[in-house]
Amino acid sequence: MPENEQYWNNANEFFEGDRGSRPSWVTWFPVREKLFSGLKVEEGGPLLVDVAGGRGHDISEFEKQFPDVSGRLVLQDQQFVLDSAISLSTRVEKHVIDFWKDVPVRDSRIYFMKFIMHDFNDEQCVQILKNIAGAMKKGYSQLVINDFILPDANCPELSAQWDLIMMSVMAGVERTESQWVSLLDLAGLHIEGLYQPPGDGQGIIVATLA
């Protein structure tokens, strides 16, 4: 994709539009109650680090929803991805990361990942999650994963379709609640809560260092 600008633009337009008419997580999840309660960001410290956040559509939504909350906003991805993120506000910093090898910007209140884990098998996910855990501050940092949380039975059509797509295209998987718990436990993380959105949208998993 980096060598083909049209493919890359098409992919990003899909990433930015895949939510369709489903609401953004910042509009239905109790962000202030769950993530800002007792918040005291050190001067110059990061508030949110968006890991592999593409051109920054999610971090931009977060900024628009909470302009009054202080702290640095950091978008991390590969260099060619960051080079294409040209519509960000001046508040959003861009930092290169290879999430297979690198630890993100350290000691952020929130680490955010959307539609990353479903691309990979458990072993690969644990590798990525351990790198993120290495940046987190115990008793302070929270990992927020925006992804499908499938029921064990009677799965909604949309998330079932995603599960089949990820299996056939990426050898990935959309996970059930018990699978999420097991996966994050392997990475040394404890799930604070799993939150289902209205309709058939992507849920929220909040985790801290175990």
N, CA and C atoms as a LAMMPS dump frame, in Angstrom:
ITEM: TIMESTEP
0
ITEM: NUMBER OF ATOMS
630
ITEM: BOX BOUNDS ff ff ff
-5.0000000000000000e+02 5.0000000000000000e+02
-5.0000000000000000e+02 5.0000000000000000e+02
-5.0000000000000000e+02 5.0000000000000000e+02
ITEM: ATOMS id mol type element x y z
1 1 1 N 0.796 -1.229 0
2 1 2 C 0 0 0
3 1 3 C 0.83 1.281 0
4 2 1 N 1.954 1.338 0.765
5 2 2 C 2.735 2.583 0.755
6 2 3 C 3.213 2.99 -0.634
7 3 1 N 3.377 2 -1.536
8 3 2 C 3.867 2.313 -2.874
9 3 3 C 2.737 2.694 -3.832
10 4 1 N 1.498 2.54 -3.403
11 4 2 C 0.369 2.849 -4.289
12 4 3 C -0.558 3.825 -3.571
13 5 1 N -0.454 5.089 -3.943
14 5 2 C -1.189 6.143 -3.239
15 5 3 C -2.699 5.936 -3.313
16 6 1 N -3.204 5.473 -4.455
17 6 2 C -4.648 5.294 -4.584
18 6 3 C -5.15 4.18 -3.675
19 7 1 N -4.41 3.056 -3.604
20 7 2 C -4.79 1.972 -2.697
21 7 3 C -4.809 2.475 -1.258
22 8 1 N -3.787 3.244 -0.91
23 8 2 C -3.667 3.732 0.467
24 8 3 C -4.817 4.682 0.804
25 9 1 N -5.159 5.577 -0.118
26 9 2 C -6.29 6.483 0.103
27 9 3 C -7.599 5.709 0.239
28 10 1 N -7.777 4.702 -0.617
29 10 2 C -8.988 3.888 -0.539
30 10 3 C -9.093 3.196 0.816
31 11 1 N -7.979 2.656 1.277
32 11 2 C -7.978 1.959 2.561
33 11 3 C -8.33 2.907 3.695
34 12 1 N -7.759 4.084 3.695
35 12 2 C -8.03 5.041 4.768
36 12 3 C -9.459 5.554 4.727
37 13 1 N -9.977 5.746 3.532
38 13 2 C -11.375 6.171 3.439
39 13 3 C -12.304 5.093 3.989
40 14 1 N -11.926 3.832 3.792
41 14 2 C -12.707 2.751 4.387
42 14 3 C -12.588 2.776 5.91
43 15 1 N -11.362 2.912 6.43
44 15 2 C -11.168 2.944 7.878
45 15 3 C -11.979 4.076 8.511
46 16 1 N -11.991 5.216 7.847
47 16 2 C -12.675 6.384 8.396
48 16 3 C -14.189 6.288 8.278
49 17 1 N -14.666 5.478 7.327
50 17 2 C -16.103 5.39 7.117
51 17 3 C -16.738 4.089 7.567
52 18 1 N -15.921 3.165 8.124
53 18 2 C -16.462 1.825 8.407
54 18 3 C -17.507 1.844 9.509
55 19 1 N -17.513 2.875 10.341
56 19 2 C -18.506 2.923 11.411
57 19 3 C -19.901 3.179 10.853
58 20 1 N -19.969 3.806 9.674
59 20 2 C -21.26 4.062 9.05
60 20 3 C -22.14 4.929 9.932
61 21 1 N -23.366 4.483 10.164
62 21 2 C -24.302 5.263 10.976
63 21 3 C -24.217 4.93 12.459
64 22 1 N -23.299 4.024 12.825
65 22 2 C -23.158 3.656 14.231
66 22 3 C -22.451 4.767 14.98
67 23 1 N -22.797 5.022 16.233
68 23 2 C -22.226 6.159 16.958
69 23 3 C -20.774 5.933 17.355
70 24 1 N -19.995 7.001 17.38
71 24 2 C -18.628 6.949 17.89
72 24 3 C -18.644 6.603 19.368
73 25 1 N -17.615 5.892 19.823
74 25 2 C -17.553 5.47 21.219
75 25 3 C -17.563 6.651 22.18
76 26 1 N -17.026 7.801 21.773
77 26 2 C -16.966 8.948 22.685
78 26 3 C -18.343 9.565 22.913
79 27 1 N -19.342 9.155 22.136
80 27 2 C -20.683 9.707 22.308
81 27 3 C -21.568 8.831 23.189
82 28 1 N -21.235 7.55 23.35
83 28 2 C -22.091 6.684 24.167
84 28 3 C -21.384 6.118 25.399
85 29 1 N -20.067 6.001 25.355
86 29 2 C -19.336 5.473 26.5
87 29 3 C -19.138 6.581 27.536
88 30 1 N -19.301 6.295 28.848
89 30 2 C -19.143 7.329 29.881
90 30 3 C -17.674 7.681 30.114
91 31 1 N -17.093 8.408 29.174
92 31 2 C -15.662 8.696 29.185
93 31 3 C -15.254 9.465 30.438
94 32 1 N -15.997 10.521 30.759
95 32 2 C -15.616 11.339 31.911
96 32 3 C -15.656 10.527 33.204
97 33 1 N -16.693 9.715 33.352
98 33 2 C -16.842 8.923 34.579
99 33 3 C -15.783 7.831 34.684
100 34 1 N -15.539 7.11 33.589
101 34 2 C -14.671 5.942 33.629
102 34 3 C -13.193 6.266 33.418
103 35 1 N -12.896 7.296 32.621
104 35 2 C -11.509 7.548 32.243
105 35 3 C -10.924 8.827 32.826
106 36 1 N -11.785 9.789 33.169
107 36 2 C -11.294 11.061 33.686
108 36 3 C -11.438 11.189 35.197
109 37 1 N -12.182 10.286 35.83
110 37 2 C -12.415 10.391 37.273
111 37 3 C -11.09 10.318 38.028
112 38 1 N -10.835 11.334 38.861
113 38 2 C -9.585 11.389 39.607
114 38 3 C -8.385 11.719 38.747
115 39 1 N -8.643 12.204 37.533
116 39 2 C -7.568 12.471 36.582
117 39 3 C -6.725 13.666 36.999
118 40 1 N -5.43 13.469 36.992
119 40 2 C -4.486 14.561 37.191
120 40 3 C -3.299 14.299 36.276
121 41 1 N -3.367 14.855 35.074
122 41 2 C -2.286 14.68 34.115
123 41 3 C -1.136 15.607 34.5
124 42 1 N 0.055 15.029 34.635
125 42 2 C 1.222 15.857 34.943
126 42 3 C 1.462 16.85 33.807
127 43 1 N 1.986 18.008 34.157
128 43 2 C 2.257 19.028 33.151
129 43 3 C 3.173 18.456 32.074
130 44 1 N 2.733 18.577 30.84
131 44 2 C 3.495 18.027 29.725
132 44 3 C 3.27 16.55 29.494
133 45 1 N 2.387 15.934 30.306
134 45 2 C 2.145 14.504 30.183
135 45 3 C 1.072 14.189 29.161
136 46 1 N 1.048 12.962 28.637
137 46 2 C 0.046 12.579 27.635
138 46 3 C -1.289 12.209 28.266
139 47 1 N -2.359 12.642 27.622
140 47 2 C -3.719 12.264 28.015
141 47 3 C -4.163 11.025 27.246
142 48 1 N -3.955 11.028 25.929
143 48 2 C -4.377 9.905 25.097
144 48 3 C -3.324 9.622 24.037
145 49 1 N -2.957 8.356 23.919
146 49 2 C -2.073 7.883 22.857
147 49 3 C -2.872 6.916 21.991
148 50 1 N -3.057 7.264 20.73
149 50 2 C -3.802 6.438 19.777
150 50 3 C -2.787 5.578 19.034
151 51 1 N -2.749 4.285 19.373
152 51 2 C -1.756 3.369 18.807
153 51 3 C -2.279 2.804 17.494
154 52 1 N -1.497 3.005 16.428
155 52 2 C -1.887 2.566 15.082
156 52 3 C -3.213 3.201 14.691
157 53 1 N -3.299 4.512 14.895
158 53 2 C -4.547 5.242 14.692
159 53 3 C -4.769 5.779 13.3
160 54 1 N -3.99 5.32 12.323
161 54 2 C -4.21 5.753 10.943
162 54 3 C -4.009 7.241 10.76
163 55 1 N -4.904 7.869 10.04
164 55 2 C -4.788 9.305 9.774
165 55 3 C -5.394 10.147 10.893
166 56 1 N -5.822 9.484 11.968
167 56 2 C -6.196 10.228 13.163
168 56 3 C -7.659 10.578 13.296
169 57 1 N -8.559 9.841 12.624
170 57 2 C -9.984 10.192 12.706
171 57 3 C -10.533 9.997 14.118
172 58 1 N -10.041 8.972 14.829
173 58 2 C -10.551 8.736 16.19
174 58 3 C -9.996 9.735 17.192
175 59 1 N -8.722 10.056 17.094
176 59 2 C -8.143 11.009 18.037
177 59 3 C -8.72 12.406 17.795
178 60 1 N -9.069 12.701 16.555
179 60 2 C -9.687 13.994 16.259
180 60 3 C -11.08 14.077 16.864
181 61 1 N -11.839 12.974 16.806
182 61 2 C -13.162 12.956 17.436
183 61 3 C -13.051 13.13 18.945
184 62 1 N -12.065 12.479 19.533
185 62 2 C -11.841 12.602 20.973
186 62 3 C -11.544 14.062 21.337
187 63 1 N -10.689 14.7 20.561
188 63 2 C -10.329 16.096 20.83
189 63 3 C -11.539 17.012 20.734
190 64 1 N -12.379 16.794 19.738
191 64 2 C -13.571 17.638 19.568
192 64 3 C -14.557 17.448 20.721
193 65 1 N -14.648 16.214 21.231
194 65 2 C -15.596 15.915 22.29
195 65 3 C -15.135 16.441 23.647
196 66 1 N -13.819 16.508 23.867
197 66 2 C -13.285 16.888 25.182
198 66 3 C -12.198 17.959 25.066
199 67 1 N -12.537 19.105 24.501
200 67 2 C -11.515 20.151 24.322
201 67 3 C -11.062 20.764 25.643
202 68 1 N -11.847 20.563 26.715
203 68 2 C -11.538 21.174 28.007
204 68 3 C -10.577 20.352 28.851
205 69 1 N -10.268 19.129 28.437
206 69 2 C -9.416 18.25 29.24
207 69 3 C -7.97 18.41 28.786
208 70 1 N -7.111 18.75 29.723
209 70 2 C -5.72 19.036 29.377
210 70 3 C -4.922 17.754 29.217
211 71 1 N -3.786 17.866 28.562
212 71 2 C -2.9 16.737 28.337
213 71 3 C -2.586 16.584 26.868
214 72 1 N -1.472 15.959 26.584
215 72 2 C -1.037 15.786 25.201
216 72 3 C -1.869 14.721 24.499
217 73 1 N -2.124 14.924 23.217
218 73 2 C -2.778 13.944 22.359
219 73 3 C -1.749 13.466 21.346
220 74 1 N -1.513 12.153 21.311
221 74 2 C -0.43 11.596 20.505
222 74 3 C -0.978 10.535 19.562
223 75 1 N -0.707 10.69 18.281
224 75 2 C -1.044 9.703 17.263
225 75 3 C 0.229 8.945 16.905
226 76 1 N 0.191 7.605 17.039
227 76 2 C 1.362 6.794 16.712
228 76 3 C 1.023 5.792 15.619
229 77 1 N 1.887 5.743 14.613
230 77 2 C 1.71 4.795 13.509
231 77 3 C 3.018 4.763 12.72
232 78 1 N 3.018 4.052 11.599
233 78 2 C 4.194 4.027 10.75
234 78 3 C 4.382 5.387 10.079
235 79 1 N 5.619 5.643 9.645
236 79 2 C 5.931 6.964 9.106
237 79 3 C 5.077 7.313 7.899
238 80 1 N 4.903 6.371 6.974
239 80 2 C 4.13 6.69 5.763
240 80 3 C 2.673 6.966 6.096
241 81 1 N 2.185 6.36 7.183
242 81 2 C 0.814 6.632 7.611
243 81 3 C 0.728 8.053 8.175
244 82 1 N 1.657 8.394 9.046
245 82 2 C 1.656 9.73 9.643
246 82 3 C 1.835 10.817 8.597
247 83 1 N 2.616 10.523 7.566
248 83 2 C 2.816 11.514 6.496
249 83 3 C 1.507 11.832 5.787
250 84 1 N 0.563 10.894 5.792
251 84 2 C -0.718 11.119 5.109
252 84 3 C -1.762 11.739 6.032
253 85 1 N -1.426 11.892 7.318
254 85 2 C -2.356 12.482 8.29
255 85 3 C -2.177 13.994 8.285
256 86 1 N -2.835 14.649 7.342
257 86 2 C -2.585 16.077 7.112
258 86 3 C -3.726 16.963 7.605
259 87 1 N -4.744 16.376 8.219
260 87 2 C -5.907 17.164 8.639
261 87 3 C -6.029 17.271 10.153
262 88 1 N -4.957 16.996 10.868
263 88 2 C -4.996 17.031 12.322
264 88 3 C -4.823 18.45 12.847
265 89 1 N -5.347 18.7 14.037
266 89 2 C -5.122 19.99 14.673
267 89 3 C -3.676 20.073 15.158
268 90 1 N -3.26 21.255 15.485
269 90 2 C -1.882 21.444 15.951
270 90 3 C -1.647 20.811 17.325
271 91 1 N -2.711 20.469 18.024
272 91 2 C -2.546 19.853 19.346
273 91 3 C -2.094 18.401 19.237
274 92 1 N -2.435 17.736 18.159
275 92 2 C -2.12 16.307 18.018
276 92 3 C -0.674 16.139 17.544
277 93 1 N 0.099 15.417 18.348
278 93 2 C 1.485 15.1 17.998
279 93 3 C 1.514 13.797 17.202
280 94 1 N 2.501 13.685 16.318
281 94 2 C 2.665 12.472 15.529
282 94 3 C 4.012 11.829 15.872
283 95 1 N 3.953 10.559 16.301
284 95 2 C 5.158 9.819 16.662
285 95 3 C 5.167 8.472 15.958
286 96 1 N 6.293 8.119 15.378
287 96 2 C 6.424 6.849 14.669
288 96 3 C 6.468 5.696 15.66
289 97 1 N 5.829 4.578 15.3
290 97 2 C 5.904 3.362 16.108
291 97 3 C 5.835 2.131 15.214
292 98 1 N 6.584 1.118 15.592
293 98 2 C 6.42 -0.234 15.064
294 98 3 C 5.908 -1.046 16.244
295 99 1 N 4.602 -1.327 16.271
296 99 2 C 4.044 -1.906 17.494
297 99 3 C 4.481 -3.349 17.74
298 100 1 N 5.21 -3.941 16.775
299 100 2 C 5.799 -5.26 17.019
300 100 3 C 7.052 -5.169 17.876
301 101 1 N 7.689 -4.003 17.836
302 101 2 C 8.983 -3.857 18.517
303 101 3 C 8.992 -2.752 19.564
304 102 1 N 8.241 -1.688 19.333
305 102 2 C 8.389 -0.469 20.121
306 102 3 C 7.352 -0.359 21.223
307 103 1 N 7.758 0.325 22.3
308 103 2 C 6.845 0.72 23.366
309 103 3 C 6.28 2.095 23.005
310 104 1 N 4.966 2.318 23.152
311 104 2 C 4.404 3.643 22.85
312 104 3 C 4.93 4.724 23.795
313 105 1 N 4.53 5.969 23.524
314 105 2 C 4.832 7.074 24.432
315 105 3 C 4.382 6.669 25.845
316 106 1 N 5.247 6.867 26.815
317 106 2 C 5.026 6.309 28.152
318 106 3 C 4.097 7.162 29.023
319 107 1 N 3.488 6.475 29.993
320 107 2 C 2.752 7.084 31.098
321 107 3 C 1.555 7.924 30.651
322 108 1 N 0.869 7.479 29.614
323 108 2 C -0.367 8.152 29.206
324 108 3 C -1.514 7.686 30.09
325 109 1 N -2.494 8.561 30.271
326 109 2 C -3.69 8.154 30.997
327 109 3 C -4.457 7.11 30.193
328 110 1 N -4.58 7.32 28.879
329 110 2 C -5.351 6.431 28.021
330 110 3 C -4.485 5.982 26.845
331 111 1 N -4.487 4.674 26.598
332 111 2 C -3.95 4.106 25.359
333 111 3 C -5.147 3.558 24.585
334 112 1 N -5.282 3.981 23.357
335 112 2 C -6.464 3.637 22.572
336 112 3 C -6.065 2.814 21.357
337 113 1 N -6.824 1.735 21.118
338 113 2 C -6.625 0.918 19.916
339 113 3 C -7.995 0.568 19.327
340 114 1 N -8.15 0.808 18.067
341 114 2 C -9.402 0.462 17.398
342 114 3 C -9.126 -0.483 16.233
343 115 1 N -9.838 -1.598 16.23
344 115 2 C -9.773 -2.564 15.136
345 115 3 C -8.333 -2.977 14.816
346 116 1 N -7.546 -3.225 15.86
347 116 2 C -6.19 -3.746 15.677
348 116 3 C -6.149 -5.223 16.038
349 117 1 N -6.688 -5.546 17.204
350 117 2 C -6.597 -6.912 17.713
351 117 3 C -7.279 -7.931 16.807
352 118 1 N -8.347 -7.532 16.136
353 118 2 C -9.072 -8.518 15.321
354 118 3 C -8.296 -8.941 14.073
355 119 1 N -7.209 -8.232 13.772
356 119 2 C -6.395 -8.587 12.609
357 119 3 C -5.493 -9.792 12.861
358 120 1 N -5.277 -10.146 14.135
359 120 2 C -4.194 -11.067 14.458
360 120 3 C -4.64 -12.208 15.372
361 121 1 N -3.834 -13.281 15.384
362 121 2 C -4.095 -14.382 16.292
363 121 3 C -3.644 -14.007 17.715
364 122 1 N -3.924 -14.872 18.67
365 122 2 C -3.651 -14.543 20.067
366 122 3 C -2.17 -14.282 20.33
367 123 1 N -1.308 -15.108 19.767
368 123 2 C 0.132 -14.947 20.005
369 123 3 C 0.622 -13.585 19.525
370 124 1 N 0.18 -13.168 18.357
371 124 2 C 0.581 -11.863 17.831
372 124 3 C -0.008 -10.733 18.664
373 125 1 N -1.26 -10.887 19.076
374 125 2 C -1.9 -9.856 19.898
375 125 3 C -1.176 -9.68 21.224
376 126 1 N -0.765 -10.784 21.831
377 126 2 C -0.057 -10.702 23.112
378 126 3 C 1.251 -9.926 22.944
379 127 1 N 1.936 -10.134 21.83
380 127 2 C 3.176 -9.398 21.566
381 127 3 C 2.919 -7.9 21.524
382 128 1 N 1.874 -7.481 20.815
383 128 2 C 1.525 -6.057 20.728
384 128 3 C 1.112 -5.523 22.096
385 129 1 N 0.262 -6.271 22.786
386 129 2 C -0.261 -5.822 24.083
387 129 3 C 0.832 -5.713 25.136
388 130 1 N 1.8 -6.603 25.106
389 130 2 C 2.902 -6.525 26.078
390 130 3 C 3.725 -5.256 25.858
391 131 1 N 3.891 -4.85 24.598
392 131 2 C 4.604 -3.598 24.332
393 131 3 C 3.826 -2.409 24.877
394 132 1 N 2.512 -2.429 24.728
395 132 2 C 1.701 -1.346 25.28
396 132 3 C 1.74 -1.369 26.802
397 133 1 N 1.63 -2.55 27.385
398 133 2 C 1.703 -2.673 28.843
399 133 3 C 3.019 -2.124 29.377
400 134 1 N 4.074 -2.255 28.588
401 134 2 C 5.38 -1.742 29.001
402 134 3 C 5.438 -0.232 29.105
403 135 1 N 4.482 0.453 28.479
404 135 2 C 4.431 1.921 28.545
405 135 3 C 3.49 2.412 29.628
406 136 1 N 2.639 1.525 30.146
407 136 2 C 1.583 1.948 31.065
408 136 3 C 2.106 2.137 32.491
409 137 1 N 1.474 3.058 33.195
410 137 2 C 1.812 3.352 34.587
411 137 3 C 0.772 2.701 35.486
412 138 1 N 1.236 1.838 36.384
413 138 2 C 0.324 1.072 37.228
414 138 3 C -0.502 2.001 38.117
415 139 1 N -1.793 1.728 38.184
416 139 2 C -2.704 2.529 38.986
417 139 3 C -3.131 3.825 38.324
418 140 1 N -2.685 4.056 37.106
419 140 2 C -2.997 5.322 36.421
420 140 3 C -3.428 5.099 34.97
421 141 1 N -2.621 4.376 34.198
422 141 2 C -2.895 4.205 32.772
423 141 3 C -4.022 3.203 32.541
424 142 1 N -4.783 3.459 31.466
425 142 2 C -5.862 2.569 31.072
426 142 3 C -5.788 2.312 29.564
427 143 1 N -5.944 1.055 29.214
428 143 2 C -5.994 0.679 27.806
429 143 3 C -7.45 0.575 27.386
430 144 1 N -7.81 1.293 26.328
431 144 2 C -9.165 1.275 25.8
432 144 3 C -9.12 0.64 24.414
433 145 1 N -9.791 -0.504 24.273
434 145 2 C -9.853 -1.213 22.994
435 145 3 C -11.263 -1.068 22.433
436 146 1 N -11.355 -0.527 21.24
437 146 2 C -12.639 -0.346 20.557
438 146 3 C -12.751 -1.44 19.495
439 147 1 N -13.547 -2.459 19.778
440 147 2 C -13.628 -3.619 18.902
441 147 3 C -14.936 -4.349 19.187
442 148 1 N -15.259 -5.298 18.357
443 148 2 C -16.459 -6.086 18.615
444 148 3 C -16.263 -6.989 19.832
445 149 1 N -17.324 -7.159 20.615
446 149 2 C -17.361 -8.13 21.716
447 149 3 C -18.525 -9.062 21.397
448 150 1 N -18.215 -10.244 20.883
449 150 2 C -19.255 -11.14 20.41
450 150 3 C -19.878 -11.924 21.564
451 151 1 N -21.173 -12.176 21.481
452 151 2 C -21.793 -13.102 22.427
453 151 3 C -21.45 -14.536 22.031
454 152 1 N -21.609 -15.457 22.959
455 152 2 C -21.339 -16.86 22.653
456 152 3 C -22.411 -17.463 21.75
457 153 1 N -23.587 -16.865 21.743
458 153 2 C -24.679 -17.347 20.891
459 153 3 C -25.51 -16.161 20.437
460 154 1 N -26.291 -16.361 19.36
461 154 2 C -27.174 -15.315 18.837
462 154 3 C -26.409 -14.037 18.48
463 155 1 N -25.324 -14.203 17.746
464 155 2 C -24.472 -13.071 17.37
465 155 3 C -25.187 -12.186 16.347
466 156 1 N -25.109 -10.858 16.499
467 156 2 C -25.684 -9.97 15.483
468 156 3 C -25.043 -10.207 14.116
469 157 1 N -25.797 -9.954 13.081
470 157 2 C -25.331 -10.269 11.729
471 157 3 C -24.048 -9.534 11.371
472 158 1 N -23.971 -8.24 11.7
473 158 2 C -22.81 -7.451 11.293
474 158 3 C -21.521 -8.001 11.893
475 159 1 N -21.501 -8.233 13.207
476 159 2 C -20.27 -8.719 13.836
477 159 3 C -19.945 -10.148 13.409
478 160 1 N -20.964 -10.959 13.118
479 160 2 C -20.722 -12.304 12.585
480 160 3 C -20.053 -12.222 11.213
481 161 1 N -20.515 -11.283 10.386
482 161 2 C -19.896 -11.095 9.074
483 161 3 C -18.442 -10.663 9.219
484 162 1 N -18.178 -9.729 10.15
485 162 2 C -16.806 -9.282 10.382
486 162 3 C -15.926 -10.454 10.799
487 163 1 N -16.459 -11.324 11.669
488 163 2 C -15.689 -12.466 12.137
489 163 3 C -15.287 -13.356 10.969
490 164 1 N -16.211 -13.626 10.066
491 164 2 C -15.919 -14.456 8.901
492 164 3 C -14.916 -13.775 7.966
493 165 1 N -15.066 -12.47 7.8
494 165 2 C -14.137 -11.725 6.938
495 165 3 C -12.724 -11.769 7.504
496 166 1 N -12.596 -11.503 8.812
497 166 2 C -11.268 -11.473 9.417
498 166 3 C -10.617 -12.848 9.394
499 167 1 N -11.418 -13.901 9.549
500 167 2 C -10.882 -15.263 9.484
501 167 3 C -10.342 -15.567 8.09
502 168 1 N -11.11 -15.201 7.068
503 168 2 C -10.744 -15.594 5.705
504 168 3 C -9.656 -14.709 5.109
505 169 1 N -9.629 -13.435 5.484
506 169 2 C -8.692 -12.491 4.865
507 169 3 C -7.39 -12.356 5.661
508 170 1 N -7.501 -12.323 6.997
509 170 2 C -6.34 -12.02 7.838
510 170 3 C -5.951 -13.159 8.775
511 171 1 N -6.682 -14.281 8.763
512 171 2 C -6.517 -15.317 9.79
513 171 3 C -6.706 -14.707 11.173
514 172 1 N -7.574 -13.689 11.236
515 172 2 C -7.879 -13.01 12.491
516 172 3 C -9.196 -13.5 13.05
517 173 1 N -9.717 -12.756 14.056
518 173 2 C -10.928 -13.219 14.74
519 173 3 C -11.579 -12.064 15.486
520 174 1 N -12.909 -12.042 15.469
521 174 2 C -13.661 -11.183 16.38
522 174 3 C -13.917 -12.009 17.643
523 175 1 N -13.616 -11.467 18.811
524 175 2 C -13.574 -12.269 20.027
525 175 3 C -14.816 -12.107 20.895
526 176 1 N -15.103 -13.177 21.621
527 176 2 C -16.159 -13.143 22.62
528 176 3 C -15.61 -12.55 23.912
529 177 1 N -16.498 -12.284 24.854
530 177 2 C -16.08 -11.722 26.138
531 177 3 C -15.042 -12.61 26.814
532 178 1 N -15.278 -13.913 26.86
533 178 2 C -14.322 -14.81 27.527
534 178 3 C -12.993 -14.845 26.791
535 179 1 N -13.006 -14.731 25.473
536 179 2 C -11.755 -14.695 24.716
537 179 3 C -10.972 -13.412 24.988
538 180 1 N -11.674 -12.294 25.138
539 180 2 C -10.997 -11.043 25.482
540 180 3 C -10.338 -11.151 26.85
541 181 1 N -11.049 -11.712 27.815
542 181 2 C -10.498 -11.849 29.168
543 181 3 C -9.225 -12.698 29.132
544 182 1 N -9.264 -13.813 28.442
545 182 2 C -8.097 -14.705 28.363
546 182 3 C -6.932 -14.033 27.659
547 183 1 N -7.221 -13.323 26.573
548 183 2 C -6.164 -12.678 25.793
549 183 3 C -5.433 -11.626 26.618
550 184 1 N -6.175 -10.744 27.254
551 184 2 C -5.532 -9.672 28.006
552 184 3 C -4.813 -10.201 29.239
553 185 1 N -5.325 -11.267 29.814
554 185 2 C -4.647 -11.894 30.954
555 185 3 C -3.265 -12.393 30.551
556 186 1 N -3.133 -12.933 29.351
557 186 2 C -1.84 -13.419 28.866
558 186 3 C -0.823 -12.289 28.724
559 187 1 N -1.31 -11.077 28.535
560 187 2 C -0.429 -9.912 28.366
561 187 3 C -0.197 -9.17 29.676
562 188 1 N -0.685 -9.712 30.794
563 188 2 C -0.493 -9.055 32.088
564 188 3 C -1.436 -7.896 32.327
565 189 1 N -2.611 -7.953 31.701
566 189 2 C -3.595 -6.883 31.829
567 189 3 C -4.877 -7.419 32.468
568 190 1 N -5.52 -6.56 33.233
569 190 2 C -6.768 -6.91 33.909
570 190 3 C -7.905 -6.092 33.313
571 191 1 N -8.981 -6.761 32.928
572 191 2 C -10.12 -6.059 32.343
573 191 3 C -10.962 -5.425 33.444
574 192 1 N -11.094 -4.107 33.361
575 192 2 C -11.951 -3.372 34.3
576 192 3 C -13.408 -3.511 33.912
577 193 1 N -13.673 -3.566 32.611
578 193 2 C -15.047 -3.704 32.165
579 193 3 C -15.137 -3.879 30.661
580 194 1 N -16.205 -4.539 30.228
581 194 2 C -16.53 -4.667 28.812
582 194 3 C -17.881 -4.009 28.602
583 195 1 N -17.956 -3.107 27.648
584 195 2 C -19.141 -2.272 27.492
585 195 3 C -19.686 -2.424 26.075
586 196 1 N -20.966 -2.775 26.001
587 196 2 C -21.607 -2.971 24.713
588 196 3 C -22.282 -1.674 24.259
589 197 1 N -22.132 -1.31 23.005
590 197 2 C -22.716 -0.076 22.478
591 197 3 C -24.175 -0.283 22.096
592 198 1 N -24.882 0.791 21.772
593 198 2 C -26.224 0.63 21.202
594 198 3 C -26.131 -0.021 19.824
595 199 1 N -27.152 -0.785 19.474
596 199 2 C -27.166 -1.415 18.161
597 199 3 C -26.125 -2.509 18.052
598 200 1 N -25.496 -2.606 16.883
599 200 2 C -24.525 -3.678 16.641
600 200 3 C -23.132 -3.109 16.406
601 201 1 N -22.812 -2.014 17.063
602 201 2 C -21.54 -1.358 16.875
603 201 3 C -20.412 -2.047 17.63
604 202 1 N -19.261 -1.385 17.617
605 202 2 C -18.085 -1.935 18.283
606 202 3 C -18.109 -1.575 19.772
607 203 1 N -17.797 -2.553 20.6
608 203 2 C -17.794 -2.344 22.037
609 203 3 C -16.503 -1.711 22.534
610 204 1 N -16.446 -1.531 23.844
611 204 2 C -15.277 -0.958 24.492
612 204 3 C -14.794 -1.92 25.576
613 205 1 N -13.502 -2.223 25.55
614 205 2 C -12.854 -2.994 26.612
615 205 3 C -11.89 -2.055 27.31
616 206 1 N -12.01 -1.927 28.628
617 206 2 C -11.091 -1.089 29.416
618 206 3 C -10.244 -2.007 30.278
619 207 1 N -8.921 -1.854 30.188
620 207 2 C -8.016 -2.707 30.926
621 207 3 C -6.919 -1.896 31.599
622 208 1 N -6.403 -2.438 32.692
623 208 2 C -5.303 -1.825 33.427
624 208 3 C -4.225 -2.877 33.65
625 209 1 N -3.064 -2.463 34.131
626 209 2 C -2.025 -3.42 34.482
627 209 3 C -2.499 -4.304 35.632
628 210 1 N -2.282 -5.594 35.504
629 210 2 C -2.693 -6.535 36.552
630 210 3 C -1.826 -6.349 37.8
